[in-house]
Amino acid sequence: MMPCDDASTSFRQFCYCHCCIGTLPAGLITAISTTTTSSNNLDCGLSLSGNRLHGALPDLTGAAAAFWRLDLSANYFTGSIPSSWASLLSGSQNVDISGNRLSGQMPTSFFSVVVNASTTSSWEPGLCFTNNNCLCGPLPAWMANRMTSDGLTGTGLQAACPASCIVNSAKPLLKHPDWAGLSPLKFALTSGPSNIYATWDDTSRSPCHEIDPNCQVCNMTWPASLCGTATPASAGPPQWYCNAHGVACTDGRVTTLNVSSTALAFSTLPAAINQLVELQELGEQMAARGSTVWMHHPCTVMQSIYAGSL
């Protein structure tokens, strides 16, 4: 996450993230919108567009968040728009939540919102809900007046809500990006523990851990039931084993891969491993030495694999 800088100057400050995974905490919205030291919060913007954020929009009850621009488009948010978002939506110049999986009607409380006309009258239309096909029902006048020209496209807003609605699933299902590098490893195995398939086949979850983004490696020889569980208390602070065998993670991305209990060699690893873009350690067991040999630094690992020198 790139933070907002001091906004005491006349320049707008913009924060963004291009690799965010998980749910959106309310604290992130409120912290960034109030980072500016200017009396006008609209000096600050936040873009989380095109990430892998999912779940419900956070409750902003009691928050005084407002932005020049807030972009949450092209994620996987579900559920309805919370009533606590009235202040943010009415007080921000641009809010884009298009391309998600939101549903339902606008909260009743939105229809009693009083907008500061002296502030908003000079704003260009800046609300966009495009391609949330299960959003439906009437809009309060202040929202309708603030919609961009295509802000209602692909929604059911300003129309009666149907008895039921199936959320458009044109976007791919949420999938952890590191499965693209891990899954092909299964087919490269000529021998090895069969138990790893149980944790490498379920790509609907993270290979890391939903609670602990810095999870520890689940050894290839351990039963699948041990992966994803808490480590022993004697191991130090509360930690968890990763969900998938053979990996350890940092900040929710696979950074270590240990295939020492399999028949894989560096020279026979599939090219798809290059998609483990955060990989820093790769371990292989040398039978002649009876120990695990580690390679460090991803560039060296990838260059050696493609050169066939290992």
PyMOL commands that set and color helices and strands:
alter all, ss='L'
color gray80, all
select helices_A, chain A and resi 26-33+41-43+83-91+108-112+117-120+141-146+179-188+196-200+224-226+233-235+266-268+271-275+298-307
alter helices_A, ss='H'
color red, helices_A
select strands_A, chain A and resi 13-16+21-22+44-47+52-55+69-71+76-79+94-96+101-104+127-128+134-137+156-157+216-218+241-245+247-250+253-258+281-286+291-296
alter strands_A, ss='S'
color yellow, strands_A
deselect
rebuild
show_as cartoon
